[in-house]
Amino acid sequence: MSKHPLDHDRGASSSRLAKFAAFERSEQPSAASKTLQQRPRTQSETRAKQFARIEREMKAVAP
C-alpha cells in the first residue's frame, strides 16, 4: 500500500508540520456544533416522549 502524500519523506520542513496541524484543526467540531450540543434539552425530551407514545400506540394496534 502506498503512503499518504503527506507521509512521504521530504525532509524536516515547517510547511509539512503546518499541513498536519491544519488537517488536525479541520477535523475538530466547529464552535457552532459545540454550542448546539450544549443547549438545554428540555424540548427534545418532550419530543422523545411524544415519539415513544406514538410507537407504543402503533405496537398496540399492530397484529
C-alpha positions as CSV (number, residue, x, y, z in Angstrom):
1,M,0.0,0.0,0.0
2,S,1.4,3.4,-0.9
3,K,1.9,6.1,1.6
4,H,-0.3,9.1,2.0
5,P,1.1,12.1,0.2
6,L,1.7,13.9,3.5
7,D,3.7,10.9,4.8
8,H,6.3,11.0,2.1
9,D,9.7,12.0,3.5
10,R,10.6,15.4,2.1
11,G,12.9,16.4,4.9
12,A,12.1,18.4,8.0
13,S,10.1,21.4,6.9
14,S,7.8,23.6,8.8
15,S,5.2,23.5,6.0
16,R,4.8,19.8,6.4
17,L,4.1,20.3,10.1
18,A,1.7,23.1,9.3
19,K,-0.2,20.8,6.9
20,F,-0.6,18.3,9.7
21,A,-1.7,20.9,12.1
22,A,-4.2,22.4,9.7
23,F,-5.6,19.0,9.0
24,E,-6.0,18.2,12.7
25,R,-7.8,21.5,13.3
26,S,-10.2,20.9,10.4
27,E,-11.2,17.5,11.9
28,Q,-12.4,19.1,15.2
29,P,-16.0,20.1,15.5
30,S,-16.8,23.7,14.8
31,A,-17.8,26.2,17.5
32,A,-21.4,26.2,16.2
33,S,-21.8,22.5,16.6
34,K,-20.4,22.7,20.1
35,T,-22.9,25.3,21.1
36,L,-25.7,23.2,19.7
37,Q,-24.6,20.3,21.9
38,Q,-24.5,22.4,25.0
39,R,-28.1,23.7,24.5
40,P,-30.7,22.7,27.2
41,R,-32.6,19.6,26.1
42,T,-35.9,20.3,27.6
43,Q,-37.7,20.4,24.3
44,S,-36.1,17.3,22.9
45,E,-37.2,15.3,26.0
46,T,-40.8,16.2,25.4
47,R,-40.4,15.3,21.7
48,A,-38.9,12.0,22.6
49,K,-41.9,11.3,24.9
50,Q,-44.2,12.0,22.0
51,F,-42.4,9.7,19.7
52,A,-42.4,6.9,22.4
53,R,-46.2,7.4,22.9
54,I,-46.8,7.1,19.1
55,E,-44.6,4.0,18.9
56,R,-46.5,2.3,21.9
57,E,-49.8,3.1,20.2
58,M,-48.6,1.6,16.9
59,K,-47.4,-1.6,18.7
60,A,-50.8,-1.9,20.4
61,V,-52.6,-1.6,17.1
62,A,-50.3,-4.0,15.2
63,P,-51.4,-7.6,14.9
